[in-house]
Amino acid sequence: MVSDSGSPSLEADTFSFHHHTLQEFESQLATLVGDIADIDQYIMDISPTALALFNEEILKLSTTCDFEDATLQAIDEADAHIKVLSGWVPISSEEPLKDYLLKNGIINFSEAGRVEDNPPIKLRNNKFFKLFEPISKMYMLPNYNEFDLTPFFAPFFMFYFGFCNADIVYGLIIILLMFFLRRKVKNPDVKGMMTLVMVFGIASVIMGWVMGSALGYDLKAIPQLAEKIIIKNNDQIFNFALLLGVIQILFGIGVKAVKEMCQSGFKYSIATIGTFTFIAALSVLGAAQLGADISKIQPYLKYPMYAGLALILLFNTPGRNPIFNILNGLWLLYGIITGFFGDILSYIRLFALGVSSAILGFVVNSIGSLMLGIPIAGPVVFFVFMLFGHSLNLALGGLSGFVHPLRLTFVEFYKNAAFTGPGTAYKPFSIKK
């Protein structure tokens, strides 16, 4: 093809060489990579300061929002010259608050909280039981007129976790892991949760010694330790799980009786005391079926059992016609018996979870020992497999050791303790720091 100018032309894209060499482009790329690394490092260096400033600003905005919210809730009086504001304050903080109000010329009145006012809830526990408050808050807070069950379920929850992870080495791993992680975090709430997990690890060590397990190996196979192991076979583990269940159920019924006594008077707790007596006698009779020797007390068990039945039938609704009480008591008795056996069955899961964790650890050890026979790479394969297998077993045990005690606490124990709730959390109006 010929162009208008007479020179030949080709139907093709034009091409020209770049003005920079490949080495120059590579140098520019290296410079850009270095600049990006410098920017990343700068962001990492300023991130603690920026995060602190961000949190500080969030606190300021939150305080301002709370102040505006409280101001809008105030009632205008005297042609809007006076604002009337009401709120709740713990008894321990009442005097300091009054001193502050008097110093600032603020008129104040106070009176004790009443149940019908539904005051907000602020839990008060010592350092140990305070660790378990996040667990109780997962369900709900108690109302103003009942007990905080946190200190009552805490020891059971701890040892239930240990029951599901009854291994000395597993417990030590949990303790050491949480100890080192706890040193790296600054959030007090996260520190508290890690301390709680360390407590669970201690329970695992204790229960591991009681049942004789260390990294899936049976310590009862060692003659020097066999006599020091408390629980020696699966039948004893099964009975131990049932024993823990009976103790917690009776403890819950006892808490219910005390609560009824404090709230309504002694006569309203008589039927619950009868339930406690009846269930306790029934449990001892059940222990005989599992091999316990109760020959010395068995002839006398009928007396607390009959006494408990009488209290349930006659005092389930104080002040009502005795005939209606007996009829209602028979229905209640049916619910007590079926409910008790249903609750006990839930505690058998502790046995199943504890034994399954031990069996899985044993299987990991057995397969791992076979891998030692692999030529040359045997020890390395053995170590990798053991690390993976026991890590998986520990993770599964940790999950089941937390989830199932939650059920035993919130379903079985809370029900027998007649927990009602819910309470509203106390959120003080103050400058956040």
C-alpha positions in Angstrom: 0.0 0.0 0.0 1.2 3.5 -0.9 0.4 6.6 1.1 -0.6 10.0 -0.3 2.9 11.2 0.0 4.0 8.3 -2.2 6.0 6.4 0.5 5.0 2.9 1.3 2.9 2.2 4.5 2.3 -1.0 6.4 -0.9 -2.0 8.2 0.9 -2.7 11.5 1.3 -1.1 15.0 4.2 1.2 15.4 6.8 0.2 18.0 9.5 2.3 19.7 12.1 1.3 22.2 11.7 2.6 25.8 14.0 5.4 26.9 15.0 3.5 30.0 16.9 0.3 30.3 15.7 -2.8 32.2 18.3 -2.1 34.9 16.8 1.4 35.5 13.3 -0.1 35.9 14.6 -2.7 38.4 16.4 0.1 40.3 13.1 2.1 40.4 11.2 -1.0 41.6 13.7 -1.6 44.4 13.4 2.1 45.4 9.6 1.8 45.5 9.8 -1.4 47.5 12.0 0.3 50.0 9.7 3.3 50.3 6.7 0.9 50.9 8.7 -0.9 53.6 9.6 2.5 55.2 5.9 3.5 55.2 4.9 0.1 56.8 7.5 0.5 59.4 6.3 4.1 60.2 2.8 2.8 60.6 4.0 0.1 62.9 6.0 2.6 64.9 3.1 5.1 65.4 0.3 2.5 65.8 0.6 2.3 69.7 0.4 6.0 70.0 -2.3 6.3 67.4 -4.3 3.5 69.1 -3.9 5.2 72.5 -5.1 8.6 71.0 -8.0 6.9 69.3 -9.1 5.1 72.5 -8.7 8.4 74.4 -10.9 10.2 71.9 -13.5 7.4 72.0 -13.6 7.8 75.8 -14.1 11.5 75.5 -16.9 11.1 73.0 -18.5 8.4 75.2 -18.4 10.6 78.3 -19.9 13.5 76.4 -22.6 11.3 75.0 -23.4 10.0 78.6 -23.5 13.5 79.9 -25.9 14.7 77.2 -28.1 11.6 77.7 -28.2 12.3 81.5 -29.0 15.9 80.8 -31.9 15.1 78.5 -33.3 12.7 81.1 -33.4 15.4 83.8 -36.7 17.0 84.6 -36.9 20.8 84.3 -38.4 22.6 87.3 -38.8 26.2 88.4 -39.2 27.5 84.8 -36.2 25.4 83.7 -33.9 27.0 86.3 -33.5 23.7 88.2 -32.9 20.2 86.8 -34.0 17.2 88.8 -32.0 14.0 88.1 -32.3 10.6 89.8 -30.0 7.6 89.6 -28.6 4.6 91.5 -25.4 4.5 93.5 -23.8 1.6 95.5 -23.9 2.0 99.2 -20.1 1.9 99.3 -20.0 5.0 97.1 -22.9 6.9 98.7 -20.9 9.0 101.2 -18.2 10.1 98.7 -21.0 11.1 96.3 -22.8 13.1 99.0 -19.6 14.9 99.9 -19.0 15.8 96.2 -22.6 17.1 95.8 -22.4 19.2 99.0 -19.1 20.8 98.0 -20.6 21.8 94.7 -23.9 23.2 96.2 -26.1 20.5 94.7 -29.2 19.6 96.7 -29.6 15.8 97.1 -31.9 13.2 98.7 -31.4 9.5 99.0 -33.3 6.4 100.0 -32.7 2.7 100.1 -33.5 0.7 96.9 -36.6 -1.4 96.8 -37.2 -4.6 95.0 -40.1 -3.2 93.0 -37.9 -0.5 91.7 -35.7 -3.1 90.0 -32.3 -1.5 90.9 -29.4 -2.2 88.6 -26.9 -5.0 89.5 -23.3 -4.7 90.4 -21.7 -8.0 91.3 -19.4 -8.1 94.3 -17.0 -11.0 94.5 -13.4 -11.6 95.7 -10.5 -11.9 93.3 -11.0 -15.6 92.7 -14.7 -15.7 92.1 -14.5 -12.4 90.1 -12.7 -14.4 87.4 -15.9 -16.4 86.8 -18.2 -13.3 86.4 -17.8 -13.3 82.6 -19.3 -16.8 82.6 -22.3 -15.8 84.7 -22.9 -12.8 82.5 -23.0 -15.0 79.5 -26.4 -16.2 80.8 -27.9 -13.2 82.7 -27.4 -11.2 85.8 -29.5 -12.0 88.9 -32.3 -9.7 89.8 -32.0 -7.4 92.9 -33.7 -9.8 95.2 -31.8 -13.0 94.7 -28.3 -14.5 95.1 -25.4 -14.1 92.8 -24.7 -17.7 91.9 -21.2 -17.0 90.6 -19.3 -18.1 93.8 -21.6 -21.1 94.1 -20.9 -22.6 90.7 -17.3 -21.5 90.3 -15.6 -24.5 92.0 -17.8 -27.0 90.2 -17.2 -25.3 86.8 -13.4 -25.4 87.4 -13.3 -29.1 88.3 -15.7 -30.0 85.5 -13.2 -28.6 83.0 -10.5 -30.6 84.8 -12.7 -33.7 84.6 -13.0 -33.3 80.8 -9.2 -32.7 80.4 -7.9 -34.9 83.2 -4.2 -34.9 82.1 -1.3 -33.6 84.0 0.7 -32.5 80.9 -2.3 -31.0 79.2 -2.9 -28.9 82.3 0.7 -27.7 82.5 0.6 -26.8 78.8 -2.5 -24.7 79.4 -0.9 -23.0 82.4 2.4 -22.2 80.7 0.7 -21.0 77.5 -1.7 -18.6 79.3 1.2 -17.4 81.5 3.3 -16.3 78.6 0.4 -14.9 76.6 -0.9 -13.0 79.7 2.4 -11.1 79.9 2.0 -9.7 76.4 -1.5 -8.3 76.7 -2.5 -5.1 78.4 -6.3 -5.3 78.4 -7.4 -6.1 82.0 -10.4 -8.0 80.8 -8.3 -10.2 78.5 -5.8 -10.7 81.4 -8.7 -11.9 83.6 -9.9 -14.4 81.0 -6.3 -15.8 80.6 -6.0 -16.1 84.4 -9.3 -18.0 84.4 -7.9 -20.4 81.8 -4.9 -20.9 84.0 -7.2 -21.9 86.8 -8.8 -24.4 84.4 -5.3 -25.7 83.7 -4.6 -26.2 87.5 -7.9 -28.2 87.7 -6.7 -30.3 84.8 -3.4 -31.1 86.6 -5.3 -32.0 89.8 -7.8 -34.2 88.0 -5.1 -35.7 85.9 -3.3 -36.8 89.0 -6.6 -38.1 90.6 -7.2 -40.2 87.4 -3.6 -41.0 86.7 -3.0 -39.6 83.2 -0.1 -37.7 81.7 0.1 -37.0 78.0 -2.2 -39.9 77.3 -0.1 -42.4 79.3 -1.6 -44.3 82.2 0.4 -43.6 85.4 -1.2 -46.6 87.0 1.0 -48.7 84.9 4.0 -47.5 87.0 4.2 -49.6 90.1 5.6 -46.8 92.3 2.6 -44.5 91.4 -0.2 -47.0 91.1 -1.1 -46.9 94.8 -1.2 -43.1 94.9 -3.7 -42.8 92.1 -7.2 -42.3 93.6 -9.4 -43.3 90.7 -8.2 -46.6 89.3 -10.8 -47.7 86.6 -13.7 -46.4 84.4 -16.3 -47.6 86.9 -14.9 -45.3 89.5 -14.8 -42.4 87.0 -18.5 -43.1 86.2 -19.4 -43.1 89.9 -17.4 -40.0 90.5 -19.2 -38.1 87.8 -22.6 -39.1 89.3 -21.3 -38.1 92.8 -20.4 -34.6 91.5 -23.8 -34.3 89.9 -25.6 -35.3 93.2 -23.5 -32.8 95.2 -24.2 -29.9 92.8 -27.9 -30.7 92.6 -28.3 -30.9 96.3 -26.3 -27.8 96.7 -28.6 -26.0 94.3 -31.6 -27.1 96.2 -30.0 -25.9 99.4 -29.4 -22.5 97.8 -33.1 -22.4 96.8 -34.2 -23.1 100.3 -32.1 -20.4 101.8 -33.3 -17.9 99.2 -36.9 -18.7 99.9 -36.3 -18.3 103.6 -34.7 -14.9 103.1 -37.3 -13.6 100.6 -40.5 -15.0 102.0 -40.0 -16.6 105.4 -39.1 -20.0 106.8 -42.5 -21.6 106.1 -42.1 -21.1 102.4 -38.8 -23.0 102.4 -40.1 -26.1 104.2 -41.2 -27.9 101.1 -37.7 -27.2 99.5 -36.0 -28.6 102.7 -38.2 -31.7 102.3 -37.0 -32.0 98.6 -33.4 -31.7 99.8 -34.0 -34.5 102.4 -35.8 -36.8 100.1 -33.3 -36.4 97.2 -30.4 -36.9 99.6 -31.9 -40.2 101.0 -32.7 -41.3 97.5 -29.2 -40.6 96.3 -27.7 -42.7 99.2 -30.0 -45.6 98.2 -28.8 -45.2 94.6 -25.2 -45.3 95.7 -25.8 -48.8 97.1 -26.9 -50.0 93.7 -23.5 -48.8 92.4 -21.6 -50.8 94.9 -21.3 -48.5 97.9 -21.5 -50.1 101.3 -24.3 -48.4 103.2 -25.3 -51.3 105.4 -24.8 -49.4 108.6 -27.1 -46.5 107.7 -29.5 -48.2 105.3 -32.1 -49.1 108.0 -32.4 -45.4 109.0 -32.7 -44.0 105.5 -36.5 -44.5 105.5 -36.9 -41.8 108.2 -35.4 -38.8 106.2 -37.1 -40.1 103.1 -40.6 -40.2 104.7 -40.0 -36.9 106.4 -39.0 -35.3 103.1 -42.2 -36.7 101.5 -44.3 -35.3 104.3 -42.8 -31.9 104.0 -43.3 -31.8 100.2 -46.9 -33.0 100.4 -48.1 -30.8 103.3 -46.1 -27.5 102.9 -45.7 -26.9 99.2 -48.2 -24.0 99.4 -48.4 -22.7 103.0 -51.8 -21.6 104.2 -53.8 -23.6 101.6 -56.2 -26.5 102.3 -54.1 -29.6 103.2 -56.1 -31.8 100.7 -55.2 -29.5 97.8 -51.6 -29.4 99.1 -51.4 -33.2 99.1 -52.8 -33.4 95.5 -50.4 -30.6 94.3 -47.6 -32.3 96.2 -48.1 -35.5 94.4 -47.7 -33.7 91.1 -44.6 -31.9 92.4 -43.2 -35.2 93.6 -43.5 -36.6 90.1 -41.6 -33.6 88.7 -38.9 -33.8 91.5 -38.2 -37.5 90.8 -38.2 -37.3 87.0 -36.3 -34.1 87.1 -33.6 -35.4 89.4 -32.9 -38.5 87.3 -32.9 -36.4 84.1 -30.4 -34.0 85.6 -28.2 -36.9 86.8 -28.0 -38.3 83.3 -26.5 -35.0 82.1 -23.6 -35.5 84.5 -22.8 -38.8 82.8 -21.4 -36.8 79.9 -18.6 -35.8 82.2 -17.6 -39.4 82.3 -17.9 -39.8 78.5 -15.9 -36.7 77.8 -13.1 -37.5 80.3 -12.8 -41.1 79.1 -12.9 -40.2 75.4 -10.1 -37.6 75.8 -8.0 -40.3 77.6 -8.7 -42.8 74.8 -7.8 -40.4 72.1 -4.6 -39.6 73.8 -3.8 -43.3 74.1 -4.5 -43.8 70.4 -2.2 -40.9 69.5 0.6 -42.5 71.5 0.0 -45.9 70.0 0.1 -44.7 66.4 3.1 -42.4 67.2 5.1 -45.4 68.7 4.6 -47.2 65.4 6.1 -44.3 63.5 9.3 -44.6 65.4 10.1 -47.7 63.3 10.3 -45.7 60.1 14.0 -45.7 59.0 15.9 -42.4 59.4 12.9 -40.1 59.5 11.1 -42.0 62.2 11.9 -39.7 65.2 11.0 -36.6 63.2 7.7 -38.1 62.0 7.0 -39.3 65.5 7.5 -35.8 67.0 5.4 -34.1 64.3 2.5 -36.6 64.7 2.6 -36.5 68.5 2.6 -32.7 68.4 -0.4 -32.5 66.0 -2.3 -35.4 67.7 -2.1 -34.1 71.2 -2.7 -30.5 70.2 -5.9 -31.6 68.5 -6.9 -33.6 71.5 -6.2 -30.7 73.8 -8.2 -28.3 71.6 -11.2 -30.7 71.5 -11.0 -31.3 75.2 -10.8 -27.6 75.9 -13.9 -26.9 73.8 -15.9 -29.7 75.4 -14.5 -28.9 78.8 -16.0 -25.4 78.5 -19.3 -26.0 76.7 -20.6 -28.9 78.7 -20.0 -27.2 82.1 -21.9 -24.3 80.8 -24.9 -26.5 80.3 -24.5 -28.1 83.7 -24.4 -24.7 85.2 -27.1 -22.8 83.4 -29.6 -25.7 83.0 -29.1 -28.1 85.9 -27.7 -26.0 88.6 -29.5 -22.7 87.9 -32.8 -24.6 87.7 -32.4 -26.4 91.0 -31.3 -23.1 92.6 -34.5 -21.5 91.3 -32.5 -18.7 89.6 -34.8 -16.2 88.0 -33.2 -13.0 86.7 -32.7 -11.0 84.6 -31.0 -8.1 86.2 -29.9 -4.8 84.6 -26.2 -4.2 84.7 -25.1 -1.2 86.8 -23.3 1.4 84.5 -22.1 4.4 86.6 -22.3 7.9 85.2 -18.8 9.1 85.5 -15.8 10.4 83.5 -14.4 7.3 81.8 -10.7 6.7 82.3 
